[in-house]
Amino acid sequence: MSLTAGGVLAKSTRSGLRIGGMTQTSKPAVLVTGGAGYIGAHTAKALAERGFTPVVYDSLVSGFREAVHWGPFVHGDIRDRVALAEAIETHHVKAAIHFAGLIEVGRSVARPDLFWDVNVGGTTTLLTTLREHGVGRLVFSSSAAVYGQGGRGPLETIGETAEKAPASPYGDTKLAAEWLIQAQCRAYGLSAVALRYFNAAGADPSGMIGEGHEPETHLIPLAIAAALGDGKPLTVFGKDFDTPDGTCLRDYVHVADLADAHVAALERELADGAFEAVNLGAGEGKSVLEVIDAVGAALDRDVPKIVGARRAGDPASLVANPARAAALLGWTPRRSSLARIVEDALRWERAPKYGVGLRGASARRGSLTGP
Ligand SMILES: NC(=O)c1ccc[n+]([C@@H]2O[C@H](COP(=O)([O-])OP(=O)(O)OC[C@H]3O[C@@H](n4cnc5c(N)ncnc54)[C@H](O)[C@@H]3O)[C@@H](O)[C@H]2O)c1
């Protein structure tokens, strides 16, 4: 099955697309759990631009009501089956994109119970509710955190079949949720795509939405805050990795490119029961120091920094092999040069519409980056 914005559910056959019986007058509704968050809000915009109605379902535990512009908003928790069912029925939902979850790696070490409850328990509840309402297509926010460093050279890219060895309870929950989804595809004919994002970064060029994590744990907003904030230095965690400049390599992908990939995954023909896992990255590693230099160049000033100890479980490099995304989804990143990402992130950080942005620069001097 695939979902098309022409207003119909399309059923795939070997010979191509057959238009299914379930019709809607226009703009099929897509449940976007976590759609008030960073990547979810950008995807809601991309969905609307492709003719879908994004129905944002979010508890606002870390998202922002001000980020919801492109469709109805339902305030609810992913673990609340009754509220989910009501949202699906009220808005005639035909497919779901599941972003809702907890994302801070460090917090997952301290509160693994909470992360399993929300990220895995919440996914179970969502899957049950989708099944009960005949919603047969799901796109899931997975993460490069499902991979470990095992058996891979520091400069090798990661394909989807690489060893799965999450280094944190957060990564464990993303992998467990994938397993749950895959099992339900086999058992009940759900078709699903798990998108394993590498490092989401940047912001929509409109300036309407952007990154508003609290606490912020991602490198680019932290580097901008260090440069423009109160002058407190950014900590570089380890400079003795087996990489060209000794700092970790990560794969930065523009959030608007990620958003496009969700629409492509939704529209992709898939057989009933199919489960696909796809890496989303630019396919190029940038070191922590390269990112800091790019921020410094964009601002024409130094980013104050100190070098600290390595963090536990930080792989030297996490860089996607994005070939499967191109082959399966026809997706290649268009805006993911580091210069473009930094430019768009900077525009947002200078005038955030919600979240702390630069106003809370000193409070945001967080500790962790990671997908
Ligand atoms: N940001 C990245 O670089 C990155 C990388 C890999 C994977 N991911 C995954 O992408 C997804 C979105 O990440 P993000 O960066 O946009 O994070 P975010 O915190 O901005 O968004 C998560 C959203 O989920 C909502 N939410 C959390 N718990 C909920 C619950 N119990 N019920 C309903 N809503 C709830 C939050 O309010 C928030 O709006 C997450 O699942 C995350 O694991 C993110």
The ligand as a Tripos MOL2 file, in Angstrom:
@<TRIPOS>MOLECULE
LIG
   44    48     1     0     0
SMALL
NO_CHARGES

@<TRIPOS>ATOM
      1 N1         17.1450   15.0840   16.7090 N.am      1 LIG1
      2 C1         17.8980   14.1200   16.1810 C.2       1 LIG1
      3 O1         19.0390   14.3640   15.7290 O.2       1 LIG1
      4 C2         17.3610   12.6990   16.1000 C.ar      1 LIG1
      5 C3         18.2110   11.7130   15.5990 C.ar      1 LIG1
      6 C4         17.7380   10.4110   15.5040 C.ar      1 LIG1
      7 C5         16.4480   10.1110   15.8750 C.ar      1 LIG1
      8 N2         15.6320   11.0690   16.3750 N.ar      1 LIG1
      9 C6         14.2710   10.6970   16.7590 C.3       1 LIG1
     10 O2         13.3750   11.5930   16.1390 O.3       1 LIG1
     11 C7         12.2230   11.7970   16.9470 C.3       1 LIG1
     12 C8         11.9800   13.2790   17.0990 C.3       1 LIG1
     13 O3         13.1470   13.8890   17.6310 O.3       1 LIG1
     14 P1         13.2260   15.4570   17.8410 P.3       1 LIG1
     15 O4         14.6450   15.8450   17.7820 O.co2     1 LIG1
     16 O5         12.2440   16.1340   16.9710 O.co2     1 LIG1
     17 O6         12.7780   15.5440   19.3630 O.3       1 LIG1
     18 P2         11.7280   16.5310   20.0810 P.3       1 LIG1
     19 O7         11.9280   16.3380   21.5530 O.co2     1 LIG1
     20 O8         11.8450   17.9040   19.5380 O.co2     1 LIG1
     21 O9         10.3410   15.9250   19.6340 O.3       1 LIG1
     22 C9          9.7160   14.8600   20.3050 C.3       1 LIG1
     23 C10         8.2620   15.2190   20.4340 C.3       1 LIG1
     24 O10         7.5790   14.1260   21.0600 O.3       1 LIG1
     25 C11         6.7000   14.6380   22.0370 C.3       1 LIG1
     26 N3          6.5170   13.6010   23.0470 N.ar      1 LIG1
     27 C12         7.4540   13.0920   23.8960 C.ar      1 LIG1
     28 N4          6.8970   12.1740   24.7040 N.ar      1 LIG1
     29 C13         5.5760   12.1040   24.3400 C.ar      1 LIG1
     30 C14         4.4800   11.3220   24.7920 C.ar      1 LIG1
     31 N5          4.6310   10.4450   25.8100 N.pl3     1 LIG1
     32 N6          3.2830   11.4690   24.2040 N.ar      1 LIG1
     33 C15         3.1170   12.3730   23.1840 C.ar      1 LIG1
     34 N7          4.1220   13.1510   22.7230 N.ar      1 LIG1
     35 C16         5.3350   13.0090   23.2930 C.ar      1 LIG1
     36 C17         7.4070   15.8710   22.5800 C.3       1 LIG1
     37 O11         6.5280   16.7780   23.2200 O.3       1 LIG1
     38 C18         8.0300   16.4420   21.3170 C.3       1 LIG1
     39 O12         7.1660   17.3430   20.6710 O.3       1 LIG1
     40 C19        12.4790   11.0700   18.2500 C.3       1 LIG1
     41 O13        11.7630    9.8470   18.2360 O.3       1 LIG1
     42 C20        13.9710   10.7990   18.2310 C.3       1 LIG1
     43 O14        14.3050    9.6130   18.9050 O.3       1 LIG1
     44 C21        16.0630   12.3630   16.5030 C.ar      1 LIG1
@<TRIPOS>BOND
     1     1     2 1
     2     2     3 2
     3     2     4 1
     4     4     5 ar
     5     4    44 ar
     6     5     6 ar
     7     6     7 ar
     8     7     8 ar
     9     8     9 1
    10     8    44 ar
    11     9    10 1
    12     9    42 1
    13    10    11 1
    14    11    12 1
    15    11    40 1
    16    12    13 1
    17    13    14 1
    18    14    15 2
    19    14    16 1
    20    14    17 1
    21    17    18 1
    22    18    19 2
    23    18    20 1
    24    18    21 1
    25    21    22 1
    26    22    23 1
    27    23    24 1
    28    23    38 1
    29    24    25 1
    30    25    26 1
    31    25    36 1
    32    26    27 ar
    33    26    35 ar
    34    27    28 ar
    35    28    29 ar
    36    29    30 ar
    37    29    35 ar
    38    30    31 1
    39    30    32 ar
    40    32    33 ar
    41    33    34 ar
    42    34    35 ar
    43    36    37 1
    44    36    38 1
    45    38    39 1
    46    40    41 1
    47    40    42 1
    48    42    43 1
@<TRIPOS>SUBSTRUCTURE
     1 LIG1         1 GROUP 0 **** ****
